[in-house]
């Protein structure tokens, strides 16, 4: 605005402007959201990450030795039945993620988590007792029936603000990645002392520890998610942003598992015996966590989440192309280790940001259902990656496998390109 304007007149009639002050009216400053976690958010993130870690540690400890140990059971000469015992977990897990997610919307997250962990513990106990391979299949199927991933991630979303959600999800992802790397080291050592029966017993004990964490450490859940009106499952399935994320998580985990059909053999060809593969996996996983923390969170805070997300997809695609080229030669351990580092950098960024985005896009009253669909596609991705990856390697070689993985990542990049990172709840969405 203009104020304090006056005229000074000369006796002869001249007049001049003696003061003109222009004051600009400034807009109120835009508040910058606080991205520091509150004590409640830290407690929720740590406790729920521990639940994931306890549950996944039991699963990961079994996997590296499962195929060899299962052959010692009566009926273990049936390779197809061994494969069924190994994979049935993923099938029942995928089938029950949506019902468990919907149940968590209706009855509350924590009761569903306790029931799911109890079912998982019961399945582990049956697998530990199993006198035959058929009983082992039954125990693995019951383990998978404790499908609590959607309920856990929905509760984490309930108890964290949008601006720290990715950080909270990254803590969960880091706990899973860390126990995976640790299990590669511990599994052969423990199996030598206690066998597969002992590993399943330990898995049941770890599940019991998860129940204790739910009951006595996880903060109380917000009552509103039990009392609010629920959105239908069809409404969740009609959201383009959620469909893109569901497609993405399917591709990500299909490619991840398919890679491991051929990658161990490449490491062996490079001169690294199978028992020492953890010496490549563990440094690559740990270093990728450092890179993710240095890149993802600062750039998300500055509004570049979409760019980081798309670059991460591109990095994994580049790794697949590099493996396609190298699979016809004999790459060294250092080359494969570097490619694994790049892969895990992209993978961990996507593993942290995707469930965060899904929880922010989904209606709050149907968050469990939305994350149930998301986790179902994740489980189906594991199944498809293992089945299709094995078929491709057997019928056409590793080049076909890595070529298919590269094409899958390209398809995901095309599907994900229109995405927009949602603004925090309460803020206006841009675009």
N, C-alpha and C positions, 0 to 999 in steps of 0.2 A: 504494500500500500504506500501512498505518497502522503507525507505529512510535513508540517513546519515549513510551509512555503510563504515567502513574503516578498514585497517589492520595496526597494529603496529608491526614492525619487529625488533627482537633482533639482535645485531651484529653477533651472532653465527648462525643465520639463522632461529631462531624460529619466527614464526609469529602468532599473535592472533587477533581475532576479538575484536576491542575495543568499538564498538558502534553498536547497532542494535535497531532501533526504528520501531515498527510496528504501523501504523496508520490505524484504521478501518474506512472505508467509511460508514457513517451512512445514513440510508434512511431519507428523509425529514419527519418531523412529520405529522401524519394524523390529519387534522383539526377536532376539536370536534364541532359539530353543536350547535349553540346557541339556547337553548330551552326557552329563555325568550321571551314572547310575545312583539311585537312592539306595539306602541300606536294604529296603524291602526288595528292590529289584535285584540287588546283588545276592541276597539270600535265596530268592526264587530261582535265579539263573544257576547258582552253584548247586542247590539241592536237586533241581530237575536234571541238570547235567550229570550229577552223580547217579541218579536213577538210570539214565541212559547208559552210563559207563558200567554200572554193575550188571545190568542186563546184557549188554553187548559183550562184555568181557567173557561171560559164560559161553556165549555163542562162538566168539572168535577163538577161544581156547580149544574148542572142539574141532573146528573146521580144518586146520592144517594137517591133523592126523586122522580125521574121520575115515577117509576111504581105506587107508591101510588097516586101521584097527577094526573096522566093521567086517573085514574079511575073516577075522578070527571067530566070528559068531557062527552058530549052526545056520546054514543057508547062505553064508557069506561068499560062496563061490558064484552066486547069482549077481552079476555086475549090475543088471538092471534094477534089482531090488536094493542094492547098495546106493545106487543113484537116486532111487525113490526115497530112501531113508534120509539122504542128504538134502533133497530138494523139497520134500513135502512140507517142511517148515515154511518156506516162502509162499507156497500155495495157500495154506490155511491162513497165514498172516495177511496175504492180499485179500482173501475173501471176507475177512472179518474187520478190516480197518474201518470201513464205512459204518457198519452197525455199531462198533465201539465208539466211533466219533459221534454219531447221532445220539447214542446213549449218554455220552458225556454232556451234550447240550441239554438233555432232558433231566438227568439224575445227578449231575455234578461231575466234575473232573476227577476228584480224589477217590470217590467210591469206585468209579470205573477203573482207575489205576490200580487200586488194591485188589479188585477182583481179577483183573488181567494178570497182575504179577503172581497171584495165587494159582491161577491156571497154568502159567508158565512154570512155576515151581513144581506143580503136580506133574506136568509133562516131563520135567527134568528128572524127577524122582522115578517115574516109570522107565525112562531111558536108562537111568543108573541101575535099576533092578533088572532090566530086560534080559531074559535068558536066551532069546532068539532074535534073529534079525526082524521078524514080523513085529515083535513087541517093541523093538527099537523104532520101527516106522511109526507105530502108534504113539510112542512117547514124543517123537519129533513133531508129529501132527498136532498133539495137544500143546506142545511148546508154542507153536505158531498161533494157536488159538488165543493166546494172551496178547492180543494186538492192541497195545496201549500207546503206540507212537502218536496217533492223532490226539488223544486225550492229553498227553504230556505237552506237546507243542501248543495245543490250544490253551492250556493253563498258563504256559509261559507267556503266550500272547496276552492273556487276560491280565497278567500281573506286571507287564512292562509297557512303557510308553512307546509309541511308534518310533521316536527319534533314537531309542536305544535298542530297538527290537533286533536289528541285525547283529549288534554286538552280543546280545543274549543268545541268539541262535548260533552265533559263531562259537560261543563257549561250549554249547552242546556238541557242535560238530567237531571241535577240537578234542573234547573228551572221547568221542567215538574214534577219531583218528589215532589218538594216543593209545587207547586200549587195543586197537587193531595192531599197531606197531609192537606194543609190548607182548601181545599174544603170540606173535611170530617168534619171539625169543623164548617165551616161557612154555609154550605148548609142547614142543618135543621133550623138554626136560621133565615136565609134570607127567606126561603120558608114559615116560619110561618108568616112573615110580608107581603111579596109581592106575594107569590104563584108562580106557574110555569110560568104564564104570565110575572111576574116581573123578574124572573130569565132569561128568554129568551130576555127580553128587555135589561137587563144588559149585556148579551152576545153580542147583536148587538152593544152596546156602546163600549165594549172592542175590538170588531173587528175594529170599527172606529179608536180607539186608535192605533191599529196595523198598519193601513194604514198611519197614521201620522208618526209613527216610520219609516216605509219604506221610506217615502218621504223626511223626514227631519233629520234622524239620521243615518240610514244605509249608510255606505260609498258607493261611486259610484262603480259599478261593472266593472271588467276589460273588455275592449272593445273586446279583442281577442276572447272571448267565443261567441260573436255574429257573428264575421267575419270569424272564422276558418271554414274549411271544416268539415262536420259532419260525424261521423261514424254511420253505420246503427244499428238498434235495434238488428238485428241478431248477429252482432259482439259482442254486450254486452252479449247476451244470450249464446254465445259459450265459454265464459271465465270460466274455472273450478273454479278459485278463487272466482269469483263473484257468481257462482252457489252455492258454499259452504256457502257463507255468506247469500245468499237469503234463502237457506234451514234453516240456523241457526236462522234468524230473524223470520221466520214462526214458528219454534218450540218454540223459547223463548216466544213469545207473546201468542201462543196457551196455553202453560203451565201456563203462568202468569194468564190469564183469567180463565182457567179451575180450578186453585187452589181456586179462589175466589168464585166458585160455592159451595164449601164445607167448606172452612175455616171459614167464619163468623158463621156458625152453630157450629163449634167446639169451637169457642170463647164463644159463648152463653152457651154451655154445660159446659165450664170451669168456668162459673159464671160471665161473663162480658156482660152486656146488650149492645144491638146493638148501642145505641147512644154514648157509651163510647169506641167503638173499636178504635177510633183515638188515644186513650191513649197508644195503642200498636203500631199502624201503624206509628205514627209520630216519636217517639223516634227511632224505627227501621230504618226508612228512613234517618233521620238526622245522626244517628251514622254510617250508611253504607257509607254516603258521606265522612265522616272523614276517614274511613278505605280505601275507594277507593283512596282518595288523597294521603294517606300515602304509598300506595302499588303500584297502577297502574303506576303513572307518573315516580317515581324513577326507577322502574324495566323496564319500556319501554325505558327509557333513557339508561339503561345498556344493552339493547338488549334482554330482557326476555319477550317481549310482547306475543310471542307464548305460553310460559309456563303459564303466568298469564291467558291468554285466555282459555286454556284447563282446568286449575284448576278451573276457574269460572264456566265452564260448569259442571265439576265434583261436585262442591259444591251444585249447584241447584239439580243435580241428587240425592245427598245424602239427601238433605232436603225432596225430594219426597219420598225416601225410609223410612225416619224417620216418615213422616206423614202417610205412608202406615201402618207402625207398630202401631203408636199411634191412628189411627182412630178407631181401635177396642176397645180402652180403653177410659179413660177420662183424657187427659193430662191437666196440670194446665196452667194458663195464662202465667206464667214465662217461661215454656217450649215452648209454642207456640210463645211467643215473641222472644226467643232466636233463634228458627228456622226461624222466619221471618227476623231477623237481618242477619243471614247467607244467606238467600235467596236474600235479597236486596244487600248484598255485592257482590254476584256473578252477580246479575241482573244489577246493576249499572256499573260494570266493562264491561260487555258485551254491555250494552246500549251505553256506551261511545266509546268503541273500534270498534264495528262492523261498524257503519256508517263511522267512520274514515278510516277503512281499505277499505271499499267499494269505498270511494271517491279517495283513493290513487291507487287502482287497476284499476279503470275505466279509459278509455281514457278521457283526459281533454275535448276534443271537444264533447264527448257524456256523460259527467258526469250527466247531468240532466236526460237523458234516463235511465242510470244505476241506479241512485237513485230513479227514478220513479218505476222501477221494484222492487227494494229493499223495498220501502214503500208499494207497492201493496201487496207483500208477508207478510209484517207486518200486514196490514189490514185484509188480509185473515186469518192470524194466530189468530187475535182477534175473527173473526167470527167462525172459526173452534173450538177454545178453548171454546167459550160459548156454541155452539151448541152440540158438542160432549161431553163436560164436563157435561152439563145438562142431556143429554141422559144417560151417564154412571152412574151418581148418581141416577137417577130415576130408572134405570133398574137393576143395580148391586151394588149400594152403593158406599160410598166414597173410600173404599179400591180399587175398580176397577179403579176409577178415578186416584188416586195417583200411582197405579201400571202402568197405561198407561202413565202417565207423566214421571215416572222413565224410562220406556222403550224408550220414545221419546228422553229424554236427553242422554241416552246411544247411540241411533242411531246418534244423533248429534255429540257426542264425536268421534264416529267412522268416520263420514264424515269429521269432522274438523281436525282429527289427521294429515293428510299430509300437512296442511297449512304451509306457510312460510310468516312471516311478511315482507312486501315489504320494500325495502330500500327507503330512501327519494329520491324524484325526483332529478336527477342530479348525484346521487350516483349509484354505480354498485350494482345490486342485487346479493346477495350471494345465491349460490345453484341454 
